[in-house]
Amino acid sequence: MKLIIISILLSFAGFSQVNDSLLYQIKTIENDTERVNQLYKTGFDIRNTDPELSYKIATLCEKEALKSKSVVHLAKSNNLLALLFYKKGDYTKALQYQKKSLQLSQAINNQFWIAINQANLGNIYSDINYPKLAEYSYLQSLQASNQTGNTLQIARCLINIGVLKHEQKEFNAAIKQFEEAMKYANDIGNQELMADCYNNIGTMLREQHKLDSALLYLEEGLKIRQLIDNEFELADSYNNIAMVYVLQKNFNQASNYILLANDICSRYQYPEALVELYQTQSEFYEAQQNFEQANIFLKKYYTLKDSLQQIDQENKDLIFIDEEISLKSKNHSTSNTSNNWLLFPLIILLIGIPLFLIRYKR
């Protein structure tokens, strides 16, 4: 796995060195729409590894799309810009570009791109804590995906709706969504999504304290991830299983899985999994009444969590009044929590479990 990661990084490093030449070649393409297609593909492929270059390509893609006067290609360029602002945490601009892309897709009744736009809008609304708007967008994406027979997109939307249902404490409805998504994922042989569904159902069952059933689902998800060599998400599986063993007070097994998760976090510098692992370790020690160690890991959890979400949290405070009123979404207040060790079980219940669910993000 390490060799694969290194080869990917090296390939992108090489791309950055020759990007001027590549862009020149793309600009020389005579067909306007093909030129936009190549710019979009190039910018999309490097959106995670080189967002700065991807943004430059996306703005060029938009200019070329305007020249081509092709509505679908202009929609694609706006979608790419929306994705980049979304990943940056600028939800205001992400929303503006994604809505513009959706309007263009709707103008030509392109159901494929309507499905993509609505799913991406759902991700934005979910991240800024507007679940009603997010669910509406996911359902619209689901409807468009059904029209085009896009099974992969259907499965992804069902998973995201399931996560929203979980966040609203509609546990049975959430499990139903995950089970339905698993059927679609199985039909197309998408093992990654199947593993996500097993993980999510197992997490839901654990939250309902159906620990034996939860363990079966989580272990099945773990087997699939081991089969496809998905080592990053193996850390999440190990962590989730460790949580079940903590609740069962099987501390030897819990310790083994914590070590496995920690090994991956350390080797691959995986802070998103590490923050969850700190939380698990806090509960691990709290269950054994070792409150000093529990408090140490709880503080580590909060420190890393705040570090990862500082910019994100600032953007989540934005209020989109027009969108909220349009669907009569209700505000949900959040309660303050304390670091006092006497409140560990309550803290874990309130902020812990949702972190272990997998939601698909484009």
Secondary structure, 3 states (H helix, E strand, C coil): CHHHHHHHHHHHHHHHHHHHHHHHHHHCCCCHHHHHHHHHHHHHHCCCCCHHHHHHHHHHHHHHHHHHCCHHHHHHHHHHHHHHHHHHCCHHHHHHHHHHHHHHHHHCCCHHHHHHHHHHHHHHHHHCCCHHHHHHHHHHHHHHHHHHCCHHHHHHHHHHHHHHHHHCCCHHHHHHHHHHHHHHHHHCCCHHHHHHHHHHHHHHHHHCCCHHHHHHHHHHHHHHHHHCCCHHHHHHHHHHHHHHHHHCCCHHHHHHHHHHHHHHHHHHCCHHHHHHHHHHHHHHHHHCCCHHHHHHHHHHHHHHHHHHHHHHHHHHCCCCHHHHHHCCCCCCCCCCCCCCHHHHHHHHHHHCHHHHCCCCCC
